[in-house]
Amino acid sequence: MNSMLKQIQLIERTDQLIRLQATGSPVELAAKLGISKTKLYRMLCIMKELDAPVEFDTLTQSFVYSEPVGFTFGFYKKGQKTNIINPSIG
């Protein structure tokens, strides 16, 4: 599989875990994603470059979004509903 597609899928999975506040510590999240802690931090930097307000919440011991955001990537036909996540739910 294309490495860019793998990266996008990794970001989508991370986004899902962040929304569920189920990432755990950086070590735990890296293990859940099957990547190294170094690769995790690189990916989080990419997410931040894409304006994701990601931060680690020491109270919940999980990465969280500091404000509601939505994330989607992919192509869709005009007029077709997308899988954009409602930021008010997030």
N, C-alpha and C positions, 0 to 999 in steps of 0.2 A: 504494500500500500504506500502511496505517496507520503513522504515525510511531512509535507504541509498539511495534508488531510489528517494525519495522525495528530499533529499539533492542534488543529482546530477541534478535533474530537476530545483531546485532552482538556482544552479550555472549556468546552461545553460540559464535560463531566465535573470539572472543578467548579464551574458556575453552579451546577446543580447541588453539589455538596455544600457550597457556601450558602445558598438559599435555604438549605435545610439546617444550617448551622451544625453540620455533621462532619466537618473536616478533621477535627481533633488538632493535635499539635502539628507542626511542620513535618516532623518525622512520621507521624501517623498518616498524614495526608499523602506524603510521598509514597508510603507503603501501599495505601489504598489505590493509588494511581499506577503503581508499579514502576516508579521512576526514582532517581536519586534526589536527595535533598537539594543538591546543587541545581539540577534540572528544574525542580519545583520553583526555586527562587528565580531562575531565568524566566520561567513561564509567568510567574506573578509580575515580574517586571514588564513583560510584554502586555499583560492585561492592563497594568497601570498606564502604559504608553497609549493604550486604546481607551483611556479615561475610565477604567473600572476603579471605583473608590474602595479598593480592598485594604483591609487592615486586620490585624489579629486582636481579638477580644480576649483578654486574660481572664475575665470573669467566666465566659462560656467555654474557654479553651478551644476556640474555633475561629477560623477566618470569617469575616462578615463584610458586608457592604455598609459603608458609613451613611449611605443614602440610597433610596430606591433607584434601581437601574434595570434595564432590560438588555438581553443579549440574543442576537440571532445571526447566523451566517448561512448563506446559501442562496440559490436562485429559486424563484417561483414564478408561475404564470401570472400575468396581470389579472386582477380580479379574484385571484385565488387567495384564500385565507392563508396566513403564514403561521409559523410556530413562535411568533414573538410573545415573550412572557410579559404579562401585564405588570408594569413596574409598581403599581399600587398594591399588588399582592405580595411581591418580592420580599 
